[in-house]
Structure formats: structure tokens, C-alpha cells
């Protein structure tokens, strides 16, 4: 919802998901992807600690792929 954009809610949720994935689920890594021009989503991924890894094709469209490896593993 546009009225909530820019308030940091997506970043807060992304960080909580990363924490849960590593601490409660024991995941080796967390990945995310979006369209290259979706700068807001890319910034949320970066603020959550994920790093750009490579370009991929998904649903016949180019996407950017980000990953964060579990530092405890």
C-alpha cells in the first residue's frame, strides 16, 4: 500500500525474516530476486544484508539475484 512506502517497514520485515531463517530454521543462505529496475526492492534486500550475486532469467524476464550466507555456518 503506497501510504506505507518509505517508512522502513519492508526493511524491518526483511531483517526479521533473515533472522528467523538463520536462527530458527538453520538455513545455509537466504536468496531473493527482483526486476533490475525495482530499486526500492533492491535497497530493501541490501539493507537486510543480502548482496547482489548475478543476473538470472525468471518467467522469461531478466531479474537480479541476491544472497546472504548464514555467518554461523
KAFENMO-V766731 format. One record per pair of residues at least 24 apart in sequence whose ideal C-beta (glycine too) atoms are under 10 Angstrom apart, sorted by sequence separation. I is the first residue (numbers start at 1). GAP is how many residues later the second one is. D is the distance in whole Angstrom. If there is no record, write none. Layout:
((I GAP D) (I GAP D))
This chain:
((34 24 10) (42 24 8) (31 25 10) (33 25 7) (36 25 9) (37 25 10) (38 25 9) (41 25 9) (35 26 7) (36 26 6) (38 26 8) (14 27 10) (18 27 10) (22 27 10) (35 27 7) (36 27 7) (37 27 10) (35 28 6) (36 28 5) (15 29 9) (19 29 9) (34 29 6) (35 29 8) (10 30 8) (14 30 5) (18 30 5) (19 30 10) (33 30 5) (34 30 6) (10 31 8) (13 31 9) (14 31 7) (17 31 8) (18 31 6) (32 31 10) (33 31 6) (34 31 9) (11 32 8) (12 32 10) (14 32 10) (15 32 7) (16 32 9) (18 32 8) (32 32 9) (33 32 5) (34 32 8) (10 33 9) (11 33 5) (14 33 7) (15 33 5) (32 33 8) (33 33 7) (6 34 9) (10 34 5) (11 34 9) (14 34 4) (15 34 8) (31 34 7) (32 34 5) (33 34 10) (5 35 8) (9 35 10) (10 35 10) (11 35 9) (12 35 9) (13 35 9) (14 35 9) (31 35 7) (32 35 8) (8 36 9) (11 36 5) (12 36 9) (14 36 8) (30 36 9) (31 36 5) (32 36 9) (10 37 9) (11 37 6) (30 37 7) (31 37 8) (10 38 9) (29 38 5) (30 38 5) (31 38 10) (8 39 9) (29 39 6) (30 39 8) (29 40 5) (30 40 8) (27 41 10) (28 41 7) (29 41 6) (27 42 10) (28 42 6) (27 43 6) (26 44 8) (28 44 10) (29 44 8) (25 45 10) (28 45 6) (22 46 9) (26 46 9) (27 46 9) (21 47 9) (22 47 9) (23 47 9) (26 47 8) (22 48 5) (21 49 8) (22 49 8) (23 49 8) (18 50 6) (22 50 7) (22 51 9) (18 52 9))
